[in-house]
Structures are given as C-alpha cells and as structure tokens.
Amino acid sequence: MFRFRTVATALPLVVVLPACSLRMQPAEKPRPNVPVVALPAPKPPRIYRLEHLDTLVQLPGRVLRIYPAARPVYEQLPTPTWVVAKPASAEEEDSFLDFTAEERRQLAKAGPRVQRTGRALLLRPTAAKEVRLLNNPAETEDNVAYEYLTALPDIRQWLLSVHLYEGGYYLLIDQRTGRRTQLMAPPVIAPDGRHFVCGNSDVLARFEPSGLQLWSLDDVAPRLLWERQTEWGCTQPRWLDNKTILFEQDFFDKGDVDTRVVRLQVVP
C-alpha cells in the first residue's frame, strides 16, 4: 500500500525590477571601426521552458495559467500539520505505512466521540447515527484500512486516510451529519475559510490520480467546484491569498521526477 503526503494579507510575490524612465533616451552611436556585439537574452532554466506544464484547462472556454513562483516565498507560507509529504526513502516509507502509533496519539486527543475498537473505527456525529468503519487486512484488492488523522473544527469535519491494496484516498466525515466526502488528498483551507484545495502527486507509480481539486465551503457540506487530473503532480499546495495557491509541481522529465514551485489562481 502507498499513501501520499494532501481577505488575508498576501505575502509579496513580486520580482523587483530596476527603475526605468519613460523619457526618450538618445540612440547609442557605435564608435568608428568598433563592432557592436549583440548579447543573447538570458534563458530561463529548462524546467520553466516546458510549456505543456504551464496551463490547466478548467472548464470549456477557460484556461488557468501557471506561473513560476519563488521558493523562499513558498516556504514562508503556512501549511497544515495534517498535510504530510511522501517519504523519500524505503526506510521512511516502512515507518510511514505503519500508521497505528500515530493514530493512537491522535485518538488520545480526539475525545469520546472518536474511538477505535479492534479493527473498527467509530465516529459519533451530533445529529446522526454512529459511523462504523471496519478495516479489512486481506492480502487481496479488498484490503482497506481507515486511519484517523485529526479533527478540523473550523469546517466541522473529521479527516481520515483510507489505505487500499494499492494507493488510497482521504475522507471527510461531517461531525454533525456523518456525511462522507471523498478527497484525492488532504484539504488545505483558504484563509477566509470559504474554499479548500486538494493536490496530489503520483507521477511515478501512478497508483493514484495526480491533479488538483477545488472545493467550496459556502454550503452546508463541502461542494466540489472542479477537479482536474493532470500529467503533473501537485504537492503541498499553500494559500498565498484567498484566491491563489503556490505548490510544488512534480513532473516526469528525462527518466526522473523533477519539481518546480509555481503559482496558480484557482478562485476567479
């Protein structure tokens, strides 16, 4: 099984340009017998010249542009503690997949409404019957394990990770109604609490879909506004403001996975 890592004041994302004047400047005149050599314009790094990574077709007639972003700005943006990056080594992967110890720590903080009894995970909404999720450790494609991750009080949801025989997904369970909402990755909530995004990356193994989801929180339950599965992966999206995210864009290039930091406005 594999499991993947899932109006506020915006941090500055501008490139400082040298001051310039709009007044006409005198034309330069080369000195006699001195050749003028035109210097070639500097080329951006190759990963920023791969045009097929620069757009996201959202709906018919609308294309979202993807722009390069500064890693120092990205690294200053907050990221939820429940959004975990994919392990880099086999040893970390083994520890990552053994989620029982971490789940025990989270259950100890969850209170009496969330409990585990053997293979059963029990969640008790305030206005609905108990939700009972049962692990199946079979060595077949029916294998499934439900891991409790955390409570999200700002949106009144519990967050779970669902581990399948190959790959997996995430699950929100409403703390009032017990309604289940399946996500491709952990939610990252906008500063104003009106939207959240889910970004996933599996460009190498391809057990899970790579791409991006945008959800609305204006209704009683989370509502999917759009979803796009892409050839590139979206790792650890972070909100720059209430409309724009920065994320690490993973893509397969020259036999290996490379990454660049990019910016995308997901809310009109």
Salt bridges, closest charged atoms under 4 A:
ASP54 OD1 - ARG260 NH2 2.63
GLU75 OE2 - ARG71 NH1 3.95
GLU102 OE1 - ARG105 NH2 2.69
GLU103 OE1 - ARG116 NE 2.71
GLU130 OE2 - ARG124 NE 3.14
GLU147 OE1 - ARG3 NH1 2.78
GLU147 OE1 - HIS163 NE2 2.87
ASP174 OD2 - ARG176 NH2 2.72
ASP218 OD2 - ARG194 NH2 3.34
ASP219 OD2 - ARG223 NE 2.48
GLU231 OE1 - HIS52 NE2 3.93
GLU248 OE2 - ARG71 NH1 2.86
ASP250 OD2 - ARG5 NH2 3.19
ASP253 OD2 - ARG46 NH1 2.45
